[in-house]
Amino acid sequence: MNPRNIINRILHKLAYIAPGGYSLRVWLHRRRGANIGKNVWISQFVYIDELHPEAVTIGDNCTIGLRTSIFTHFYWGPRKSENGYSEVVIGKDAFVGPHCLILPGVRVGEGAVIRGGSVITRDVPAHTFWGPPPAGPLGKVTVPLTPEHTYEEFIRGLRPIRKRRKALDVKR
């Protein structure tokens, strides 16, 4: 491991627990290479990709909630780009609630509000309140999400779950 990676990981660990959501945490993530605008609040226990912080852009006046994780890469399977990561862009005036997960290649539009506990797998339009529906089964997994398979293979292997009609719907 090269010295730059070691320093980056130490700064990341400090930013994870340090006080100062508008100051010290933001400064530490900027020193790591993240592109962060003005007047940004980063809560404690926020994970900004440890290997590629330079692939994260957070616009002015944003809030990143407690225990949110922002990933720019998954390193099993073939890499999507030459540099091995996909940028994550959070537009200005966006609010990301606590306990969110933002996956590689996602763009969160200007002024968007992400409901706490959301998993963001695709772009969020500007000025949109975004969040999950009630929890429940989303699909049947036919290809496991393991290092032996790519993420794309996993996605292609998902099958819809057919909802059964309620007895009242069937009666006429």
MIKOL-54054 format. One record per residue: residue in three letters; x, y, z of N, C-alpha, C in turn. Coordinates in steps of 0.05 Angstrom, whole numbers, padded with zeros to 5 digits, always signed. Layout:
# residues N
ALAXYZXYZXYZ
...
END
This chain:
# residues 172
MET+00017-00024+00000+00000+00000+00000+00018+00025+00000
ASN+00012+00044-00017+00029+00067-00019+00022+00087+00004
PRO+00040+00105+00010+00037+00124+00032+00012+00142+00029
ARG+00005+00149+00004-00019+00166-00001-00044+00152+00008
ASN-00046+00126+00002-00069+00110+00011-00071+00108+00041
ILE-00048+00105+00054-00048+00103+00083-00058+00129+00096
ILE-00047+00152+00086-00056+00178+00096-00086+00182+00091
ASN-00095+00175+00067-00123+00178+00059-00141+00162+00079
ARG-00133+00137+00086-00149+00121+00104-00149+00132+00132
ILE-00126+00143+00141-00125+00156+00168-00144+00180+00168
LEU-00142+00197+00148-00160+00220+00146-00189+00212+00146
HIS-00195+00190+00132-00223+00180+00131-00232+00172+00158
LYS-00216+00157+00173-00223+00148+00200-00227+00172+00219
LEU-00211+00193+00216-00214+00217+00232-00240+00231+00225
ALA-00246+00234+00199-00270+00248+00190-00295+00233+00199
TYR-00293+00207+00201-00316+00190+00209-00326+00197+00237
ILE-00308+00204+00255-00315+00208+00283-00311+00237+00293
ALA-00297+00253+00277-00290+00280+00286-00314+00298+00291
PRO-00312+00318+00308-00333+00338+00311-00332+00357+00288
GLY-00351+00375+00286-00350+00396+00266-00362+00389+00239
GLY-00388+00386+00238-00402+00378+00213-00399+00399+00191
TYR-00396+00424+00198-00392+00445+00177-00363+00451+00173
SER-00346+00442+00191-00318+00450+00189-00298+00427+00187
LEU-00291+00414+00209-00269+00395+00209-00275+00371+00192
ARG-00299+00359+00194-00305+00336+00177-00304+00343+00147
VAL-00315+00366+00140-00315+00374+00112-00286+00378+00103
TRP-00270+00392+00120-00242+00397+00113-00226+00371+00109
LEU-00231+00351+00127-00217+00326+00125-00224+00311+00099
HIS-00250+00311+00092-00258+00298+00067-00247+00313+00042
ARG-00245+00339+00044-00233+00354+00021-00203+00347+00019
ARG-00189+00345+00042-00161+00337+00041-00158+00309+00029
ARG-00177+00292+00032-00176+00265+00021-00181+00266-00010
GLY-00193+00288-00020-00197+00290-00049-00226+00293-00057
ALA-00245+00291-00038-00273+00295-00045-00278+00324-00053
ASN-00295+00327-00073-00303+00354-00083-00327+00363-00068
ILE-00324+00381-00049-00345+00390-00032-00349+00420-00033
GLY-00373+00429-00038-00380+00457-00041-00380+00472-00014
LYS-00391+00496-00014-00393+00513+00009-00417+00506+00026
ASN-00415+00512+00052-00438+00509+00070-00450+00481+00070
VAL-00433+00461+00070-00441+00433+00070-00439+00421+00098
TRP-00459+00407+00107-00460+00393+00133-00456+00363+00127
ILE-00436+00352+00140-00431+00323+00139-00433+00312+00167
SER-00453+00296+00172-00457+00285+00199-00435+00265+00207
GLN-00435+00257+00232-00416+00237+00241-00423+00210+00229
PHE-00403+00193+00227-00405+00165+00218-00414+00163+00188
VAL-00407+00184+00173-00412+00183+00144-00388+00171+00130
TYR-00393+00151+00113-00372+00137+00098-00372+00148+00070
ILE-00351+00162+00062-00347+00171+00035-00324+00154+00024
ASP-00330+00140+00002-00312+00120-00010-00283+00122-00001
GLU-00273+00101+00011-00246+00101+00022-00224+00101+00001
LEU-00229+00088-00022-00209+00086-00042-00210+00109-00063
HIS-00234+00119-00069-00236+00139-00090-00253+00163-00081
PRO-00245+00178-00061-00260+00201-00052-00262+00222-00074
GLU-00242+00223-00092-00242+00243-00113-00266+00239-00133
ALA-00279+00216-00132-00302+00211-00149-00328+00220-00137
VAL-00327+00233-00114-00351+00243-00100-00352+00273-00102
THR-00374+00284-00112-00379+00313-00113-00404+00319-00097
ILE-00402+00338-00078-00425+00347-00062-00427+00377-00066
GLY-00450+00386-00076-00454+00414-00082-00458+00431-00058
ASP-00459+00458-00062-00464+00477-00041-00489+00472-00026
ASN-00489+00479+00000-00513+00479+00017-00526+00451+00021
CYS-00510+00430+00019-00521+00403+00023-00518+00393+00051
THR-00535+00374+00058-00533+00360+00084-00531+00330+00078
ILE-00512+00317+00091-00508+00289+00089-00513+00277+00117
GLY-00534+00261+00119-00544+00252+00145-00526+00230+00158
LEU-00531+00227+00184-00517+00208+00201-00516+00180+00189
ARG-00493+00168+00189-00488+00140+00180-00495+00135+00151
THR-00494+00156+00135-00497+00152+00106-00471+00141+00094
SER-00474+00124+00074-00450+00113+00060-00452+00119+00031
ILE-00430+00129+00020-00428+00136-00009-00406+00119-00021
PHE-00414+00102-00040-00394+00084-00053-00391+00093-00082
THR-00366+00091-00092-00360+00097-00120-00350+00073-00135
HIS-00348+00050-00121-00337+00026-00134-00347+00001-00121
PHE-00347-00021-00136-00349-00048-00127-00328-00063-00143
TYR-00309-00075-00131-00286-00086-00146-00288-00115-00152
TRP-00311-00128-00151-00312-00155-00162-00324-00153-00190
GLY-00317-00171-00207-00327-00170-00234-00312-00149-00250
PRO-00319-00146-00276-00305-00127-00293-00311-00098-00284
ARG-00291-00081-00288-00294-00053-00280-00309-00038-00302
LYS-00327-00019-00293-00343-00005-00312-00328+00017-00327
SER-00307+00027-00315-00292+00048-00328-00262+00043-00326
GLU-00246+00058-00341-00217+00053-00341-00205+00057-00313
ASN-00215+00077-00298-00204+00083-00272-00215+00066-00250
GLY-00236+00050-00256-00246+00031-00236-00268+00041-00219
TYR-00277+00065-00223-00299+00075-00206-00319+00091-00222
SER-00342+00096-00210-00363+00112-00223-00369+00135-00205
GLU-00370+00159-00216-00374+00183-00199-00402+00184-00186
VAL-00402+00196-00163-00427+00202-00149-00429+00232-00146
VAL-00451+00244-00155-00454+00273-00154-00480+00279-00139
ILE-00477+00296-00119-00500+00305-00103-00502+00335-00109
GLY-00524+00343-00122-00528+00370-00130-00532+00390-00107
LYS-00529+00415-00113-00531+00436-00092-00559+00435-00079
ASP-00559+00443-00054-00584+00446-00038-00598+00419-00034
ALA-00584+00397-00037-00595+00370-00033-00593+00363-00003
PHE-00612+00346+00005-00612+00336+00033-00613+00305+00031
VAL-00593+00292+00043-00592+00263+00044-00597+00256+00074
GLY-00619+00242+00079-00626+00235+00106-00607+00215+00119
PRO-00611+00209+00144-00594+00190+00158-00597+00162+00148
HIS-00576+00146+00151-00575+00118+00144-00581+00112+00115
CYS-00572+00129+00097-00576+00124+00068-00552+00110+00056
LEU-00556+00097+00034-00535+00083+00019-00537+00094-00009
ILE-00515+00106-00019-00514+00116-00046-00494+00100-00061
LEU-00503+00087-00083-00486+00069-00098-00472+00082-00121
PRO-00451+00069-00133-00435+00082-00154-00451+00091-00178
GLY-00443+00114-00189-00455+00124-00213-00480+00140-00210
VAL-00489+00145-00185-00514+00158-00180-00510+00189-00180
ARG-00530+00202-00190-00532+00231-00189-00557+00239-00174
VAL-00554+00255-00153-00576+00265-00138-00580+00294-00147
GLY-00603+00300-00158-00609+00327-00169-00609+00349-00149
GLU-00606+00373-00160-00607+00398-00144-00633+00399-00128
GLY-00631+00405-00102-00654+00409-00085-00669+00384-00078
ALA-00659+00361-00085-00673+00335-00079-00671+00330-00049
VAL-00691+00316-00038-00691+00307-00010-00693+00277-00010
ILE-00674+00264+00002-00673+00234+00004-00683+00226+00032
ARG-00704+00211+00033-00715+00201+00058-00695+00183+00072
GLY-00693+00185+00099-00675+00169+00114-00679+00139+00109
GLY-00657+00124+00109-00659+00095+00104-00661+00087+00075
SER-00659+00105+00057-00662+00099+00029-00636+00087+00017
VAL-00640+00069-00002-00618+00058-00018-00621+00070-00046
ILE-00601+00086-00053-00603+00101-00079-00587+00085-00100
THR-00601+00073-00118-00588+00057-00139-00589+00070-00166
ARG-00605+00091-00169-00607+00105-00195-00610+00135-00190
ASP-00608+00150-00211-00609+00179-00209-00635+00189-00196
VAL-00632+00210-00180-00655+00223-00168-00659+00250-00181
PRO-00683+00255-00193-00688+00280-00206-00686+00304-00187
ALA-00680+00327-00198-00679+00352-00183-00706+00357-00169
HIS-00705+00369-00146-00728+00378-00131-00749+00356-00127
THR-00739+00332-00120-00756+00309-00116-00752+00298-00088
PHE-00774+00291-00075-00772+00277-00049-00771+00247-00056
TRP-00751+00234-00048-00745+00206-00056-00743+00188-00032
GLY-00756+00165-00034-00753+00146-00012-00766+00120-00019
PRO-00762+00100-00001-00772+00074-00007-00802+00071-00002
PRO-00814+00051-00016-00841+00043-00009-00839+00026+00017
PRO-00862+00018+00027-00860+00000+00051-00843-00024+00044
ALA-00829-00034+00064-00811-00057+00060-00826-00082+00052
GLY-00813-00098+00036-00825-00123+00027-00807-00136+00006
PRO-00815-00160-00003-00798-00173-00024-00799-00157-00050
LEU-00776-00155-00062-00774-00139-00087-00770-00157-00111
GLY-00759-00181-00107-00755-00199-00130-00742-00224-00121
LYS-00741-00244-00139-00728-00269-00134-00700-00269-00145
VAL-00680-00276-00128-00652-00277-00136-00646-00304-00149
THR-00637-00304-00174-00629-00328-00187-00599-00330-00192
VAL-00585-00307-00191-00556-00306-00192-00546-00292-00167
PRO-00530-00306-00151-00521-00293-00126-00503-00269-00130
LEU-00504-00250-00112-00487-00226-00114-00462-00233-00098
THR-00443-00247-00112-00418-00255-00100-00395-00249-00119
PRO-00371-00251-00110-00348-00244-00128-00347-00262-00154
GLU-00360-00285-00153-00360-00302-00177-00378-00291-00199
HIS-00395-00272-00193-00414-00261-00213-00412-00231-00213
THR-00417-00219-00235-00417-00189-00237-00444-00178-00226
TYR-00443-00153-00220-00468-00139-00212-00489-00141-00234
GLU-00479-00138-00259-00498-00139-00282-00511-00167-00284
GLU-00495-00188-00279-00507-00215-00280-00528-00218-00258
PHE-00522-00207-00235-00542-00208-00213-00568-00194-00222
ILE-00565-00170-00233-00589-00154-00242-00604-00170-00263
ARG-00591-00181-00283-00604-00196-00304-00618-00221-00292
GLY-00607-00232-00270-00619-00256-00258-00642-00251-00240
LEU-00648-00225-00234-00671-00220-00216-00697-00226-00231
ARG-00716-00238-00217-00742-00244-00228-00764-00231-00211
PRO-00785-00221-00223-00806-00208-00208-00821-00228-00191
ILE-00831-00219-00169-00849-00235-00152-00877-00227-00159
ARG-00892-00247-00167-00920-00241-00175-00937-00240-00150
LYS-00952-00218-00148-00969-00215-00124-00995-00230-00129
ARG-01003-00244-00108-01028-00259-00109-01052-00240-00106
ARG-01072-00246-00120-01097-00230-00117-01110-00237-00090
LYS-01120-00217-00078-01135-00221-00053-01162-00235-00060
ALA-01173-00249-00041-01198-00263-00046-01220-00244-00054
LEU-01220-00220-00044-01241-00200-00051-01238-00192-00080
ASP-01214-00190-00090-01210-00182-00118-01220-00203-00138
VAL-01219-00228-00130-01226-00250-00147-01257-00253-00149
LYS-01271-00249-00127-01300-00251-00126-01313-00228-00142
ARG-01334-00235-00156-01348-00214-00171-01376-00211-00162
END
